[in-house]
Amino acid sequence: MNHVTGGRDFCMKNVVRPITATIDDCVRPCSSTESGTLCSAAAAKATNRRLRHRLTLTGVVAVALLAGACTADPRSDKPGGGQQAEQQVEAGVPPEYRAKALAHARDRQIDACGLHDPAAAEKATGDKGDELVPGSGGLHECDLRLHKGEFNSTWRFNVEAGALFDAGSRKSAAPENLGGLDVFITEGDTRCEIAKPIDDDYAVVMVANAPSGKDKPAKTPCQVLREYVTALAPTWKELPKRGSGRTTPEFTLTRLDPCSAAATAMDMFAEPFLETSNPVTCTARSMKPAPPQQRPKGAGRDEVTVSWIMDDDPAKLVRAGDASAREVTIDGRKAVLNKGSNGCTTYIVWDPDVSVVEDNRNPEDETLTQQIRINTATCDNAEQVAQKIVAKVGGK
Amino acid sequence: MSRRLTAVVLAATAAAALISGCTSILPGTAKPESAPSSPREPGPNCKRSNKPEQCVEWVDTKPKQGQDLFAQSTQDELITAHMLCSAVPTEVWDKLLGPGHYRFIGQGPTCTISSDDNRKTPDGKFAPIVEVEIAVWAKDPLATDLAILQGKKELAKNVTEFTISGKPVMRYGTPEDADGVGRDKEELSIAALGDVNTPGVLRVRQTLRAPRGTSYDAPIDRAPLTSMRDAVVSELLKVLFP
């Protein structure tokens, strides 16, 4: 929280900058922008490769150019829309889950943080942008937090690309048109949810969470979110894609299919199959799983789940005198195996050179990196599972 | 889980499960009979259902009555569902559910009739939605359900018995089903032939959902649900089990 000391009102802390950058680098406005646009990604790319990033949206001019590029992109927004997408589904995904896997593969390419516009959120709330970071659920989510000042957080907007939103969801939510965009709204006392369908079953879903505490905000969550999404409508009409440059750094892990990683564990199971549960998560399991009561104490489900996430240094889990977590190196990558009360979780740091600073959860800067998270029933074979996955998708 | 307990649990949820078509108790499924080579485009009413891909558009079908209807249900549950949907005429549903209601066959042997979920109140807000789901169960008498549910203290407290149009009725409902929050239900099992020991049960579930766009914990006024209960069951009994 000490890094921002002034500059333009729209400046957020999560700005791409080299590790040696000064505060001025952070607050340097892009030219002629009112969009919540921060520093140029191009400038950052030109610096040392070893960057300590803060996530940013690039300039409005760049966005306009990228929107054009998006239009020209052959990827279809409809499920099963293209031979290329069809080929992306792992062979281990059975026919009944292929449509879901295709939709998740398509939605994994949506730049979740690019669905935000900090300046528009500032305008809708009257507060200042604080941070823009991938959500805790995985790299298909992104949180935009606002504040009134240091240690005075206010609104939080969470967006999920590729959330399940089927006919039942549409029936429960209220249809509305915001800025030419057909959306569905669900209103609560302290939160509001707006879904923009991508197809019949999936949507971009944004949730606004009102500030807690005694100071009641002047607007309801849905008043704020309607304003925000109306401003976002031009961006959401052509959903921004990863690698387009709308945000930096790019999270390259999302170029990979988590089912490709999970497929390496299929030989552990009888009658194995793969199933995605969101755009960045895939599970390998057996068609004939053992009953829960036959599991040893402390063991999780007999399956292997692989997710692409953003998290802080997993080495923090390792503590002296506590054997539940241990650090290992897998093909040169830092990894931590953490035994829990219900299975084992392995974290593998994907690229330590690309990180995002998240400083809202800790007085000290928290540096988040892309990580592969692997959930296994026990830690007994977790390292071997991790080795096979890294060997398959690592590509070092 | 013991067989006995399994039976109790099944019975406790029987009314809900059977009329929702989500149980494996009943054999067979009401699959559409279109060509399997291409996905079927849902009809206008099925598009408004929760699962359009499993839904069948209602076709007006002259209903059978009494034992003939139960016999029909053991032979072809889809046709039976069409009959249940056809039992009460549009003008009666207009009075009970309001204009714009629509009917469809959800997954399984169940007819669903929903009020218009796009209907708005005079102040321009979406109105609450009422759904009526109807099914028949030919194999067991109502007494079987009653014996199982009343045999367990924790389930028995959710059971009430009364009569509608002279027919024995069992209502099963948890406190959450009638708390006036989010979604309330009335799950009714009726000894349609007049005797709780005679096989053949008519099941009716009425659900009141909060207006579109409101959260799951929004307060709702369940008065319409209670007030229409006797009318719905009486109309169905009048046509199907005179």
Interface residues (C-beta under 8 A of the other chain):
Chain A: D166 A167 G168 K171 S172 A173 A174 P175 F184 I185 T186 E187 G188 D189 R191 D200
Chain B: K47 R48 S49 N50 K51 P52 D117 F126 R209 P211 R212 G213 T214 S215 D217 A218
